[in-house]
Amino acid sequence: MLENYRLTLVRPACDPNSVTLGAVVEFDEDVSEVLPYLNATLKGCRYYPDGPFLRFVYEGRAVTLHARHFTVGRLADEAEARQVVEGVARLVNETWARRDRIEPSFKRGTEVTALQVFRCLPRTNCRRCGEPTCLSFAARVASGLAGPEDCPPLAEPERQQAAAELRRLLGLT
């Protein structure tokens, strides 16, 4: 289904000095038919049939898959970008190949908001995640650019319940 693609690396427009890159991956094939099958099999994804597009996290990176392109963030360099792109292409192709064994889901996704994520965080503004505040970290989590594992305080024994709640909210459990 997804065979050939064109990869363009970009720096985030909001942070041109960012050390991470984003990728825009364009392809000639229309992959919109696979979206309901991916929606049925991927945990924590968000499906938007009106687009249509699907948002999900792949190897800790936010991916937004449209009919003829997808975007992915938090990439270190071109080699890592190609590795992640190949993995997403494999995921699409393998899901399409198994579609006869998958009940497609047309259930519309609901976005997790930064405020919902923030309520699960320790709210200490410790900066150990690399962000200046817990709210800015929550925004990164809500957009799929970070995950619960990126908040060191959530790994502490006394915060296991909050960590579990955040994973549930994000559809990771």
N, C-alpha and C positions, 0 to 999 in steps of 0.2 A: 504494500500500500504506500508506504513512505520510503522511496528509493533515493532520489537525488534531491539535494538541497543546496542552498546558498547561505553561507554564514557571514554575518556582519557583526563585528565586535564594536560596542559602544561604551562610552563612559556615561554614568548617570547625569542627566541634564541638570539635576538639582545639586550635584556635587562633582564638578569637572576635575577635581583633584583626588577623587576617590581612588583607592588602591585596587578596588575590585571592578570588574567589567561586567557588562551585560551582553547578551547575544540576541540578535534577531535572526531567525532561521526561516527562510522562505522556500517553498516547494511548489511544484506544478500540480501535484495531486490534490484533490479535495478530500480531506480526511474527516469531514464533519460527520459521516456515518459511524465512525468509530467512537465518537464522544459519549453516546449513551452506554456503550459497553465499558469504556474506561470509568464512567461515572458509577457503574455497578460494581466495579472491582477495586477501585482505589480508595483507600481510607482517607478521610479528611478533604476530599476534593470538593469543588464547588462548580456545579454545572449551570450554565445560563443558556437555555434553549433558544431564547430570542436572538442571541448573538449570531450563530451559536459559538460558545467558547467554554472551555473548561480550565479551571485553575486548580493546581495541585502542587505538592512539594515533591521534588525528586532529588534524592541525595542531599537534602538540606537546602535546596535552592527552589525558589518560586518559579513555576512554569505556567504560562498562560498559552493554551493551545487553541488556535483558531482553525478555520477551514483550510487555509493555505499558508499559514505561518505560525510560528510560536516564538515566545520570548522567554528568556531565562536570565536570572541575575546571580550575583555573588560568585563570579568566576575570577580566578587568579590570572589566567593567561589563555592564549589560543589553544594550547595543548589540552588544558582542562576543559575548555569550551567544547572542543571536538569530542572529547571523551563523554561529556554529559549529553551532547547532542546525539551522539551515536546511541547512548543508553535510552534516551527518550524515543528515538526512532525505533529501536528494538522493542520497547514497551508498546508503542502504537502497533507495530507490525505483528507482534505476538498476540496482542489482544484481538486484533482483527482476525487472525488465523484461528483463534479459539471461539469466535463469536457464536458459533452454533451450540456451544456449551454454556453460554452466559445469557442470563435474562437481562436485557438492556434496562437501564433505569433512566427515566425521563424526569425524575424528581429534580426540581429546581433547587440549586444551592442557596444558602444564605450566608452572607458575609459575616465573619467574626469581626467585631469592632475593636478598636484600640482600648476603649473603655472596658469592654468585657474582659480583655486580656489583663488590663491593668488591675482589675479587681482580684485576680489570682496571684499577682506578684507581691513580693514582700514590701514594696513601696519604701525602700530605704535609700534610694538614689546612691547606691554604693559605687556605681560606675564600673564594677567588675565585668560587666558585659560589654564595655566599650562605649556605652551611651551615657550622656550626661544625666539623664533622669530615667526613672522607671516608666514614665509615660512615653518617652521617645523610644524606649525599648519595646513597649507594648505596641506602638505603631509599626515597628519593624516586624514583630511577630504577626500582627493582624494582616500585614501585606505579604506574609510568607517569606520574608527575607531573614528571619531568625526563628528559632524554635525554643521550646522550654529548656533544652539542654544548654542553651547559650546564656542562661541566667544561673551563675554559680550558687547563689543562695537557695535556689529551688532544689539543689542536690543535698542540702542539709537535712538531717533526719526530722527535725521539727517542722519542716516545710513539705514533707512528702504528700500530705493531703492536698495542699495548694497545687503542687506539681501535678498530681493526678487529676485534679479538677481542670487545670489548663490543658492537659493532654486530651481529656474528654471533650472539652470545648472545641479543640482544634480537630477532633475526629481522629486522633492518633491512637486511641485505645479501643 
